[in-house]
Amino acid sequence: MQTYTQYDVAVIGAGVVGGMIARELSRYGGKFCVLEAMPDVAMGATRANSAIVHAGFDAKEGTLKAKLNVRGSQMMEQVARDLGVKYKRNGSLVVGFSDEDRKTLEELLARGERNGVEGLRVLSRDEVLKIEPNIGDAVTCALHAPTGAIICPYELCIAAVGCAMDNGVELKRNFKVVKIEKTQHGYRLISENGEAVEAVRVINCAGVHSDDVARLAGDESFSVHARRGEYMLLDRECGDLISHTVFRCPSKMGKGILVSPTVDGNLLLGPTAEDIEDKEDTETTAAGLDKVRTQATEQVKGIALGKVITSFTGLRSVGSTGDFIISFAAPGFLNCAGIESPGLSSAPAIAEYALELLKKDGFAAPENPSYNGTRRPAHWFSLLDLDGKNKVIAEHPEYAHIICRCETVSEGEILDAIRTNPRPTDIDGIKRRTRATMGRCQGGFCTPYLVEILARELGIPYEAVTKFGGGSYLNIGKTSKGGLAGSEEK
């Protein structure tokens, strides 16, 4: 008789929502796992989005979006502090260009106040110019939300999953659930490579594929489609053009193009909003990027479009109900689906809410006596002053060896990332943890060194290292000896 690993709860999907739920579960003394279809965490909607912690004025009152957005925004600063994640409460502006836009802003203000958002005000053009001198010439008014913030979404996800793992949660990568069977005590989850686990309870956090997973469990009550959003990222020298996140008046397709500083000092423009059928289509388009350029420069003047260092596309998970879908499809099977914007902002509150629902469904476990909800920041070395760095370097000289010139990332920091849960297994995994390859040259100089470090640490051939898993190989062989100073040819 075949036996399967048994869990109290299995979470499907290691995005920011699944990661925050896993961390919440790790507070308890049970056996838990996270099943991720991709080679790493944070590779879906979490990997590419606007990185905004929304204040909560946009979602319609009475919805889960409204309730969990405001609660999540209130929780996020402490969550980020506990997990060592970069966070900044920079405030946001929704700008208008006409009297009609001002009416929309007044409606948003009233809605936000009903949702419990504090400090909202509609500002005149002169008031906007006092706090953002580079606001667009055609802007006539703006809704100011001082509680808006920015964060790094994949850093938050990595830290949440890592915290959960440090507290005993198992992460299974490359585990794409293709079949779900009901068992006497719960569910059997079977991957496309034949691996299987059993769990008393299952939480479906599969993003754009959450409806596909729900159907495997017999739930066809909702559908999810992808909404493609294209972005442009500018060099760090452009990051201080504005201090607030600047939105346009929203439409039925979303909050529109934004211009925002990032927590790492870049300037972000986007996204577009295009509903598509292909849930894997992350291509950028000339038309989409032209729209980003046109609208962004209407909102903020002086954007140095010649300083764009990369463009990318993210996919939002748009559910058929118009609200977050957080409910039981069957006893023990909880859907967390249709988590589009403000999903990142809501993630801590979604985790809190999901655990409340699990407990109502009968989940009961003692507290984990060794639970530690804090993490050392992944960027701890960069936070040190010169004396502090020199003390580290005296004992660990690899921190003096700079691998990524653009972002000033050392070999020591890269090794630290590779050896910390959840451990990266490809170049993009290192990028998301250290920012190596994320600067002006986009990896043009440092990638060969990163490949060598990763191959050495993982004990795999140089040619086996990939950019993002699967068949994304970077090399077919070596043409000469060489590599990092002090390294030996294997």
C-alpha positions in Angstrom: 0.0 0.0 0.0 1.5 3.3 -1.0 2.0 5.9 1.7 2.1 9.7 1.4 3.5 12.5 3.5 0.7 13.7 5.7 0.2 17.4 6.6 -2.3 19.2 8.7 -2.5 22.0 6.1 -1.1 22.3 2.5 -0.9 25.7 0.9 -0.9 25.7 -2.9 1.0 28.7 -4.2 4.1 30.5 -2.8 3.2 34.1 -3.8 2.9 36.8 -1.2 -0.5 35.6 -0.1 0.5 32.0 0.2 3.7 33.0 2.0 2.0 35.2 4.5 -0.5 32.4 5.2 2.3 29.9 5.7 4.0 32.3 8.2 0.7 32.6 10.1 0.3 28.8 10.1 3.9 28.4 11.5 2.7 30.0 14.7 1.1 26.7 15.5 2.4 23.3 16.3 1.3 21.3 13.3 2.8 19.9 10.1 2.4 22.3 7.2 3.7 22.6 3.6 3.6 25.0 0.7 3.4 23.6 -2.8 4.8 25.8 -5.6 4.6 25.0 -9.3 7.6 27.1 -10.2 11.3 26.7 -9.2 11.2 29.5 -6.7 8.8 31.5 -4.6 7.4 34.9 -5.7 7.4 34.0 -9.4 3.8 34.9 -10.3 1.9 38.2 -9.7 4.2 38.8 -6.7 7.3 39.1 -8.9 6.0 41.9 -11.1 3.6 44.5 -9.7 3.4 48.1 -8.6 4.9 47.5 -5.1 2.3 49.8 -3.5 0.7 49.5 -0.1 -2.6 51.1 -1.0 -4.3 53.3 1.7 -7.8 51.7 1.0 -9.9 54.4 -0.5 -10.5 52.7 -3.9 -12.3 49.5 -2.9 -16.0 49.6 -2.6 -17.2 49.7 1.0 -18.5 46.5 2.4 -16.3 44.3 0.2 -13.5 42.0 1.4 -11.2 44.2 -0.7 -12.1 47.2 1.3 -11.9 45.5 4.7 -8.7 43.6 4.1 -7.0 46.5 2.3 -7.4 48.9 5.2 -6.5 46.2 7.8 -3.5 45.0 5.7 -2.2 48.6 5.3 -2.4 49.1 9.0 -0.5 45.8 9.7 2.2 46.2 7.0 4.7 48.5 8.7 5.1 46.2 11.6 5.1 43.1 9.4 7.9 44.6 7.3 9.8 45.6 10.4 9.5 42.0 11.8 10.6 40.4 8.5 13.4 42.9 7.8 11.8 44.1 4.6 12.2 47.6 3.1 9.1 49.7 3.6 8.4 53.4 3.3 5.2 55.3 4.1 5.6 57.9 1.4 1.9 58.8 0.8 0.0 58.8 -2.5 -1.6 61.3 -4.8 -4.5 60.6 -7.2 -4.3 63.4 -9.7 -7.1 64.9 -11.7 -7.1 67.0 -14.8 -10.7 68.4 -14.9 -13.7 69.3 -12.9 -15.1 65.9 -13.6 -12.0 64.3 -12.2 -12.3 66.4 -9.0 -15.8 65.0 -8.5 -14.4 61.5 -8.8 -11.7 62.4 -6.2 -14.4 63.7 -3.9 -16.2 60.4 -4.3 -13.0 58.5 -3.5 -12.5 60.6 -0.4 -16.0 59.8 0.9 -15.5 56.1 0.1 -12.2 56.1 1.8 -13.6 57.7 4.9 -16.3 55.1 5.0 -13.7 52.4 4.7 -11.8 53.9 7.7 -8.9 55.4 5.9 -7.4 58.3 7.9 -6.0 61.7 6.7 -7.6 61.9 3.2 -7.8 65.3 1.6 -8.5 66.7 -1.8 -5.8 69.3 -2.7 -5.8 72.2 -5.1 -3.0 72.5 -7.7 -1.1 75.0 -5.5 -1.3 72.6 -2.6 0.0 69.7 -4.7 2.9 71.8 -6.0 4.0 72.5 -2.5 4.6 68.8 -1.9 5.4 67.7 -5.4 7.0 70.5 -7.5 7.4 68.2 -10.5 3.7 67.4 -10.9 2.4 67.6 -14.4 1.4 71.0 -15.9 -2.2 69.9 -16.6 -2.9 68.5 -13.1 -5.6 70.6 -11.4 -6.2 68.7 -8.2 -5.3 65.5 -6.3 -6.5 63.2 -3.5 -3.8 63.0 -0.9 -3.6 59.7 1.1 -0.8 60.1 3.7 -1.1 56.4 4.8 -0.1 55.1 1.3 3.3 53.3 1.2 5.8 51.4 -0.9 7.4 48.0 -0.3 9.3 45.4 -2.2 6.8 42.6 -2.9 9.1 39.7 -3.7 11.3 40.6 -0.8 8.2 40.5 1.5 7.2 37.1 0.0 10.7 35.6 0.3 11.0 36.8 3.9 7.5 35.4 4.8 8.2 32.0 3.2 11.6 32.0 4.8 10.2 32.8 8.2 7.6 30.0 7.8 10.4 27.5 6.8 12.5 28.6 9.8 9.6 27.7 12.0 9.1 24.3 10.5 6.9 24.7 7.3 8.1 22.7 4.3 8.4 24.2 0.8 8.1 21.9 -2.2 9.1 23.6 -5.5 8.3 22.4 -9.0 5.2 20.8 -7.5 2.4 21.7 -10.0 -0.8 20.3 -8.7 -2.6 18.5 -11.5 -5.0 16.2 -9.6 -6.8 16.4 -6.3 -8.5 13.4 -4.7 -10.8 13.4 -1.7 -9.6 11.0 1.0 -11.1 9.8 4.2 -9.3 12.5 6.2 -8.8 15.3 3.7 -7.2 15.6 0.3 -4.5 14.0 -1.8 -2.6 16.5 -4.0 -0.8 15.0 -6.9 1.9 16.8 -9.0 2.5 16.5 -12.7 5.7 14.4 -12.0 3.7 11.9 -9.8 4.7 13.2 -6.4 1.8 13.3 -3.9 1.1 14.6 -0.5 -2.0 14.4 1.7 -3.4 17.1 3.9 -6.4 17.4 6.2 -6.9 21.0 4.9 -5.9 22.8 1.7 -5.6 26.5 1.0 -5.7 27.4 -2.6 -3.5 30.5 -3.3 -2.6 29.6 -6.9 -3.0 33.2 -8.3 -4.1 33.3 -12.0 -4.4 29.5 -11.8 -6.6 29.4 -8.7 -9.7 28.6 -10.7 -7.9 25.7 -12.4 -6.9 24.3 -8.9 -10.5 24.9 -7.6 -11.9 22.9 -10.5 -9.6 20.0 -9.6 -11.4 19.9 -6.3 -14.8 20.1 -8.0 -15.5 23.8 -7.5 -16.6 25.6 -10.6 -18.2 28.6 -8.9 -15.8 31.2 -10.2 -13.3 31.9 -12.9 -10.1 33.9 -13.1 -8.5 35.6 -16.0 -5.2 37.4 -16.4 -4.9 41.2 -16.7 -1.6 42.1 -18.2 0.2 45.2 -16.9 3.4 46.6 -18.5 6.0 48.7 -16.6 9.1 50.7 -17.2 11.9 51.0 -14.5 14.3 53.9 -14.5 17.8 54.1 -13.1 18.3 55.1 -9.5 19.5 58.5 -10.4 15.8 59.3 -11.3 14.4 58.0 -8.0 14.1 61.4 -6.3 12.1 63.1 -9.0 9.0 62.7 -6.8 8.4 61.5 -3.3 4.8 60.3 -3.4 3.2 57.6 -5.5 1.2 59.5 -8.2 -1.9 57.8 -9.7 -4.4 58.9 -12.2 -8.2 58.8 -11.5 -9.2 55.2 -11.6 -11.3 53.4 -14.3 -13.1 50.1 -14.3 -9.8 48.5 -15.5 -7.9 49.6 -12.4 -6.0 52.4 -10.9 -4.3 53.4 -14.1 -0.7 54.4 -14.8 1.3 55.4 -11.8 4.6 57.1 -11.3 6.3 56.0 -8.0 9.7 55.9 -6.3 10.7 52.4 -5.2 12.1 51.4 -1.8 15.4 50.8 -3.6 15.6 54.2 -5.1 14.4 53.6 -8.7 11.5 55.3 -10.4 8.7 53.0 -11.6 6.1 53.8 -14.4 3.0 51.7 -15.2 1.1 49.5 -15.4 -1.2 49.2 -18.4 -4.3 47.0 -18.1 -5.2 44.5 -20.8 -7.4 41.5 -20.2 -5.8 38.4 -21.9 -6.6 34.7 -22.3 -3.1 33.4 -22.0 -2.2 33.1 -18.3 1.5 32.9 -19.1 1.8 35.8 -21.5 4.3 38.3 -19.9 5.5 39.9 -23.1 5.9 43.7 -23.3 4.5 45.5 -26.4 5.4 48.7 -28.2 1.8 50.0 -27.8 1.7 49.2 -24.1 5.0 50.9 -23.3 4.0 54.0 -25.5 0.9 54.3 -23.3 3.0 54.2 -20.1 5.3 56.9 -21.5 2.5 59.2 -22.6 0.4 59.0 -19.4 3.3 59.0 -17.0 4.6 62.3 -18.5 1.2 63.9 -18.1 1.2 63.1 -14.4 4.8 64.1 -13.6 7.1 66.3 -15.7 10.8 65.9 -16.1 10.8 62.0 -16.4 14.1 61.1 -18.0 12.8 58.4 -20.3 16.3 57.9 -21.7 17.2 56.4 -18.2 14.9 53.4 -18.5 17.0 50.3 -17.6 14.3 47.7 -18.1 10.7 47.0 -18.9 8.6 44.1 -17.8 5.0 42.8 -17.6 3.0 41.5 -14.6 -0.2 39.5 -14.6 -3.0 40.3 -12.2 -5.5 37.7 -11.1 -8.9 39.0 -11.9 -11.8 37.0 -10.5 -15.3 36.8 -11.9 -17.0 38.0 -8.7 -15.5 41.5 -8.6 -14.2 40.9 -5.0 -11.6 38.7 -3.4 -12.8 35.1 -3.3 -11.9 33.8 0.2 -14.3 31.0 1.1 -14.6 27.3 1.4 -15.3 25.3 -1.7 -15.9 22.2 0.5 -15.1 21.3 4.1 -11.3 21.7 4.5 -10.7 23.3 1.1 -10.3 27.1 1.3 -10.0 29.3 -1.8 -8.0 32.5 -1.7 -8.6 33.5 -5.3 -9.1 36.6 -7.4 -6.5 38.4 -5.3 -5.9 41.3 -7.7 -5.0 44.8 -6.5 -5.0 45.6 -3.6 -3.8 42.0 -2.9 -0.3 42.9 -1.9 -1.6 45.6 0.5 -4.1 43.1 1.9 -1.8 40.1 2.2 -1.1 40.2 6.0 -4.8 40.7 6.6 -5.8 37.9 4.2 -3.5 35.6 6.2 -5.1 36.6 9.4 -8.6 36.2 7.9 -7.8 32.8 6.4 -6.7 31.5 9.8 -9.9 32.7 11.3 -11.9 30.8 8.7 -9.8 27.7 9.3 -10.5 27.8 13.0 -14.2 28.1 12.3 -13.8 25.0 10.1 -12.3 23.0 13.0 -8.6 23.7 12.7 -7.2 23.5 16.2 -3.5 23.3 17.1 -1.4 24.3 20.0 0.9 27.4 19.7 4.4 26.7 18.4 6.5 27.3 21.5 9.6 28.0 19.5 7.9 30.4 17.0 10.1 33.3 15.9 8.3 35.8 13.6 11.3 38.0 13.0 14.1 37.8 10.3 17.4 39.5 9.8 17.1 41.8 6.8 18.4 40.3 3.7 20.3 43.6 3.1 21.7 43.6 6.6 25.3 44.2 5.4 24.4 47.3 3.4 22.8 48.8 6.5 26.1 48.7 8.4 28.3 51.8 8.7 31.9 51.7 7.5 33.3 50.5 10.8 30.7 47.7 11.0 31.4 46.6 7.4 35.1 46.5 8.1 34.6 44.3 11.1 32.6 41.8 9.1 35.2 41.9 6.3 38.0 41.2 8.8 36.4 37.9 9.6 34.7 37.2 6.2 36.8 38.8 3.4 34.2 37.6 0.8 32.2 40.7 1.8 34.9 42.9 0.3 34.7 41.2 -3.1 32.1 43.1 -5.1 30.4 41.0 -7.7 27.6 43.3 -8.9 29.1 46.8 -9.6 25.8 48.6 -10.3 24.1 47.6 -7.0 27.4 47.1 -5.0 26.5 43.5 -4.0 29.4 41.5 -2.6 30.2 37.8 -2.8 29.4 37.5 0.9 25.9 38.8 0.4 25.3 36.4 -2.4 26.6 33.5 -0.4 24.4 34.5 2.5 21.3 34.6 0.2 22.1 31.1 -1.2 22.4 29.7 2.3 19.2 31.2 3.7 15.6 29.9 3.4 14.1 29.8 0.9 17.4 29.1 -1.0 17.7 30.3 -4.6 18.6 27.8 -7.3 19.0 30.1 -10.3 20.2 33.6 -11.3 16.8 35.3 -11.0 16.5 33.9 -7.5 19.7 35.6 -6.5 18.5 38.8 -8.2 15.3 38.9 -6.1 17.3 38.3 -2.9 20.3 40.6 -3.4 19.5 42.9 -6.4 22.5 41.6 -8.2 21.8 42.0 -12.0 19.1 44.5 -11.2 21.1 47.7 -11.9 22.1 49.8 -14.8 23.8 47.0 -16.8 21.1 44.4 -16.0 23.7 41.7 -15.3 26.0 42.4 -18.2 29.1 42.3 -16.0 28.2 40.1 -13.0 26.2 37.2 -14.5 29.3 34.9 -15.2 30.5 35.3 -11.6 27.0 34.6 -10.3 26.8 31.4 -12.3 30.2 30.3 -10.9 29.2 31.0 -7.3 25.8 29.2 -7.8 27.3 26.2 -9.4 29.9 25.9 -6.7 27.4 26.3 -3.9 24.8 23.9 -5.4 27.4 21.4 -6.5 26.3 21.4 -10.1 28.1 21.9 -13.4 28.5 25.5 -14.6 26.5 24.6 -17.6 23.5 23.4 -15.5 22.9 26.9 -13.9 19.7 28.5 -15.3 18.3 32.0 -15.3 14.9 31.1 -14.0 14.7 27.3 -14.0 13.3 25.0 -16.6 15.3 25.2 -19.8 16.6 28.7 -19.4 20.3 27.6 -19.5 22.9 30.4 -19.9 25.9 28.4 -21.0 26.7 25.3 -23.2 30.3 24.9 -22.1 33.6 26.6 -21.1 36.0 27.9 -23.7 38.8 28.7 -21.2 39.8 28.4 -17.6 39.3 31.3 -15.2 36.6 32.7 -13.0 36.6 34.3 -9.5 39.8 35.2 -7.9 41.0 32.4 -5.8 38.6 29.8 -7.3 39.8 26.5 -8.6 38.8 25.0 -11.9 36.7 21.9 -11.2 
